Amino acid sequence: MADKRQFTLRLQDEVFDKIKIIADTENRSIAMQIEFAVKKYIADYEKKNGIIKIEE
């Protein structure tokens, strides 16, 4: 399993509540739903703009 960084994320109440509803519908935790959404955004971005290269 890949390492995961922990950080604080502040969201407006309405955004949080909507993510919770989507997560419940998809049988995911809120954290996993947010990670899923971010990964989808990155994939869409890279499809349009090219792969993002990360230097180690």
Secondary structure, 3 states (H helix, E strand, C coil): CCCCCCCCCCCCHHHHHHHHHHHHHCCCCHHHHHHHHHHHHHHHHHHHHCCCCCCC
